[in-house]
Structure formats: structure tokens, C-alpha cells
Amino acid sequence: MQIAEFQRLIERIYFERDSARGLHATYMWFAEEVGELTRALRRGERRNLEEEFADVLAWLSTLASIAGVDLEACAAAKYASGCPRCRRAPCACPHA
């Protein structure tokens, strides 16, 4: 499944409810999911990691849809040439 297909799937499932909730409130749900992913990463919970990554991607997709952003198009535009700063893959920027 491509990113655009996934974003459209999430729109079919959740867009009506999420857009009615609004961008700010939906973002709060997204932030909560990122927190759950953080806990799973810290604990090394493999099974839970997969669920949390999927949830974060779904919430990010719904936020993008509410904001009118095509995730696949904006990601491709920014990263198609490699690192946005040095334009290389892998990135050759000095470590900060």
C-alpha cells in the first residue's frame, strides 16, 4: 500500500469524526499515541511497537487530511533528492 492509499483509507474510516473534532483536539490524540510509542520503544516491546507505529501513522494521516495536506506528495517533494540540506543519501551533513 502506498502512502496516499493509506491516507485515503484512514479518511474513509475516520475523517468525518476526526474533522468534526477539529485539528487541535485530533492533534492531542496524535500526541498521546506518540507517547505510547515512546513507552513501547523504551521497554523494547516488539509486538506493542508495531501497533504503536501503526497508530502514530494513522493519526498523522488523519491530521494531514484535516489540514488538507497530501502526505505522499509533500514527503516526496521534500526527500526525493535525499537529505533536504545536503541533497545526499545517505545524509552527509555534519552531526549536530
N, C-alpha and C positions, 0 to 999 in steps of 0.2 A: 504494500500500500504506500502510495506517495504521500508527502506531507499535505498537499492540497486535498487529496481524497480523505485523509484523516480529519482535516479541519471541517470538511463538508459533512462527514459522518457525525462529528460532535455537534455541529449545528443542527442536524436533523434530530438528534437525541435531546439536546439541552438548550438550544438557542432561545426559544420562547421564554422559558423560565429564567434563564440567566440574564437575558436582556431586560426582562421586567424587573429583576433585582437591581440592575444597574452596574455600571463599570466598577465603582468604588466598592460596593458590597461583594461583587464577584471577585474582585482582587483580594479581598480579605480571605475568601475561601482558598484562593490560589496560594496565598502566603501560608495558610495553615497546612496545606499539602506539602509545601516546600519544607516546613518544619518537620513533618512526618518523614519526609525523605532524609532530612538531616539526621534524625534519630536512627533510622534504619542503616544509614552509612556508618555512623559511629559504632553501632552494635554489630556490624557485619552480617546483618540478617538477609541472606541471599534471596529467599522466597519473598520476603517483605520488600526488598529493594525493587524487584521487578514490578510489584503492584504500585509502589510509590512513584517510580519513574513514569509509569503509565498514567497515574492520576495527575502528576505535575504537567505532563504533556497535554492531557485533556483539558485541564483548567487553563493552561497557556493558550491553547487553541480557541477556547470559548472567549477568553479575554480579547484575543486578536479579532475574532469575528465581531464582537460587540463594538470594538474600536474601528471596524472597517478595514482591517489590515490582512492582507494575504500573506500568511507566514512563508509559504514556499517562495513566492516572488521576492519578498524582502530579504530572506536568507540567501537566496541565490544571487541577488544583486550585490549584497554586501560581501559574500565569501567566495564567489565563483573564481576569482583571481588569486585565491589564497588569503593570507593574512591581510586584513584591511590596511594595516600600516606599512608593512614591508613588501606586500604582494607576493610572498613566497609560501610554499608548502613543502616541508614544514616551516613554520614561522622562524625567522632568523632575527627577530627583534631581541635586543639585549634584555636580560631578565631584570625586572624592577626590584 
